[in-house]
């Protein structure tokens, strides 16, 4: 009966946004995706009311179905970034039918990487925290007490991977290093998918650690953050870069490849502000003095400005190894900076924490190459060890 109801729902889902017309045009209006903590009370109220309506009308069930049935084609392949960009935008456009002011915000996870469980994003005022110890059900925040209906009837659940805490995530410096070192999607995709992306899913657990992680609204704000990272990398000379593997038995992904489920060319989602991608990312306003903004085609993107500290702090050989885009000839600060770095390390709890292990069941569920995952995580650990040994004080 449940399956019959689901597929009846799918049959009428022609209402879902799914169209690609030849001749992409520039958007006439742009939805502004803000950092969650920069939302005004009115904007948060719009999100709350819209999400409630999306739940009422079965859209969480629908998007969990799409993600689940497309799962093997959109993870561990170069469809990862373009599919999820299209998917989040689809969800956003459906929300805008209920309220045109609706936009999916992003969670700036760099601020919370050290102890994510203490983030205000996971407080009662926003998305709620860990599930109950007795059953894992989320009992506070935006989705408190929700019963999900796909793939079966169950409470929305979270089970933090550190008990009451969440094991540390990845830093802005690590991500900046990836963005500077990687010049192909075949390299950039696993370096983000297996680290920054996976850490949040694994850390939150519950629904977020399943094929139907879309049941949790945190999925949407997390993937908006991942998309923001991709857009930032694109803006550094990789706007139309698309290469790397498709699903097993399928050809490599190119701009002409069709997105799983949507059957639209990858090229159609490559440029924000064009076609259906009528959104952009607002620069965070609470990130402190080391935030700069840059305009690109009318869209605002935020860049964490750590280059100056890196250039003055790290030995030349580490700059060349991890940050090839930073000017290694900048004046060194020597002992003064090392002393300052030691204070920063103490303040931040001893430098950058080492990346978490990736559970075997997570690797198996996605069909990842376990050797590639191990390589990526070990490289990230090498990065952290080098930064800590150099006495670098992380931004957050």
Rosetta blueprint (number, residue, H / E / L):
1 X L
2 X H
3 X H
4 X H
5 X H
6 X H
7 X H
8 X H
9 X H
10 X H
11 X H
12 X L
13 X H
14 X H
15 X H
16 X L
17 X L
18 X L
19 X L
20 X L
21 X L
22 X L
23 X L
24 X L
25 X L
26 X E
27 X L
28 X L
29 X L
30 X L
31 X E
32 X E
33 X E
34 X L
35 X E
36 X H
37 X H
38 X H
39 X L
40 X L
41 X H
42 X H
43 X H
44 X H
45 X H
46 X H
47 X H
48 X H
49 X H
50 X H
51 X H
52 X H
53 X H
54 X H
55 X H
56 X H
57 X L
58 X L
59 X H
60 X H
61 X H
62 X H
63 X H
64 X H
65 X H
66 X H
67 X H
68 X H
69 X H
70 X H
71 X H
72 X H
73 X H
74 X H
75 X L
76 X L
77 X L
78 X L
79 X H
80 X H
81 X H
82 X H
83 X H
84 X H
85 X H
86 X H
87 X H
88 X H
89 X H
90 X H
91 X H
92 X H
93 X H
94 X H
95 X H
96 X H
97 X H
98 X H
99 X L
100 X L
101 X L
102 X L
103 X L
104 X L
105 X L
106 X E
107 X L
108 X L
109 X H
110 X H
111 X H
112 X H
113 X L
114 X L
115 X L
116 X H
117 X H
118 X H
119 X L
120 X H
121 X H
122 X H
123 X L
124 X L
125 X L
126 X L
127 X L
128 X L
129 X L
130 X L
131 X L
132 X L
133 X L
134 X L
135 X L
136 X L
137 X E
138 X L
139 X L
140 X L
141 X L
142 X L
143 X L
144 X L
145 X L
146 X L
147 X E
148 X E
149 X L
150 X L
151 X L
152 X L
153 X L
154 X E
155 X E
156 X L
157 X E
158 X L
159 X L
160 X L
161 X L
162 X E
163 X L
164 X L
165 X E
166 X L
167 X L
168 X L
169 X L
170 X L
171 X L
172 X H
173 X H
174 X H
175 X H
176 X H
177 X H
178 X H
179 X H
180 X H
181 X H
182 X L
183 X L
184 X L
185 X H
186 X H
187 X H
188 X H
189 X H
190 X H
191 X H
192 X H
193 X H
194 X H
195 X H
196 X H
197 X H
198 X H
199 X H
200 X H
201 X H
202 X H
203 X H
204 X H
205 X L
206 X H
207 X H
208 X H
209 X H
210 X L
211 X L
212 X L
213 X H
214 X H
215 X H
216 X L
217 X L
218 X H
219 X H
220 X H
221 X H
222 X H
223 X H
224 X H
225 X H
226 X H
227 X H
228 X H
229 X H
230 X H
231 X H
232 X H
233 X H
234 X H
235 X H
236 X H
237 X H
238 X H
239 X L
240 X L
241 X L
242 X L
243 X L
244 X L
245 X L
246 X L
247 X L
248 X L
249 X L
250 X L
251 X L
252 X L
253 X L
254 X L
255 X L
256 X L
257 X L
258 X E
259 X L
260 X L
261 X L
262 X L
263 X L
264 X L
265 X E
266 X H
267 X H
268 X H
269 X H
270 X L
271 X L
272 X L
273 X L
274 X E
275 X L
276 X L
277 X L
278 X L
279 X E
280 X E
281 X E
282 X L
283 X L
284 X L
285 X L
286 X L
287 X L
288 X L
289 X L
290 X L
291 X E
292 X E
293 X E
294 X E
295 X E
296 X E
297 X L
298 X L
299 X E
300 X E
301 X E
302 X E
303 X E
304 X E
305 X L
306 X L
307 X H
308 X H
309 X H
310 X H
311 X H
312 X H
313 X H
314 X L
315 X L
316 X H
317 X H
318 X H
319 X H
320 X H
321 X H
322 X H
323 X L
324 X L
325 X L
326 X L
327 X L
328 X L
329 X L
330 X L
331 X L
332 X L
333 X L
334 X H
335 X H
336 X H
337 X H
338 X H
339 X H
340 X H
341 X H
342 X H
343 X H
344 X H
345 X H
346 X H
347 X H
348 X L
349 X L
350 X L
351 X L
352 X L
353 X L
354 X L
355 X L
356 X L
357 X L
358 X L
359 X L
360 X H
361 X H
362 X H
363 X H
364 X H
365 X H
366 X H
367 X L
368 X L
369 X L
370 X H
371 X H
372 X H
373 X H
374 X H
375 X H
376 X H
377 X H
378 X H
379 X H
380 X H
381 X H
382 X H
383 X H
384 X H
385 X H
386 X H
387 X H
388 X H
389 X H
390 X L
391 X L
392 X L
393 X L
394 X L
395 X L
396 X L
